[in-house]
Amino acid sequence: MKEYDIVLIEGNEYIEVDRINIEDNIYVYLTELSNPDNFIIRKYLEVDGEEYFEGLESNNEFDKVLTYFLKKHKDIFDNNKL
């Protein structure tokens, strides 16, 4: 069984589903632990050894990052393995 990291953001627990590097940025895909249908995408930052998750700057950035995620996991979405 695969283990997942749990992240606390704004009082909610999220499961880290994936990380993707795009144009020198690391994006993290997270689903809410209590409701896996809810997901967020955050930019991962490490500053002085501390990890941070930052919101995306625009809808265009969100669309671009979501497209990368869907392409990376195309086999899951094409075969309805959700």
Residue, then its C-alpha position, 0 to 999 in steps of 0.5 A: m500500500k502506498e503511503y501519502d504525506i498529509v499537509l495542513i493548510e488553513g486548518n484543513e488536512y490534505i493528501e499530497v497526490d503528486r508533485i510536478n516540476i514546471e519551468d523551475n517551479i514545483y507544484v503540489y496537487l492535494t486532495e482534502l482528506s475529509n472530502p477527496d473530491n475537493f482538490i487544490i494546487r499549490k506552489y511548493l517553496e523551501v526557504d531556509g529549510e522550511e517548507y511552504f505552500e503558496g497559492l497560484e498567481s492566476n487562473n492561467e497558471f492554474d490551467k497550465v499546471l492542471t493541464y500538465f497533471l492531466k497529461k502526466h496521468k492521462d492513463i488514469f483519466d482515459n480509462n476512468k480509473l478514478 
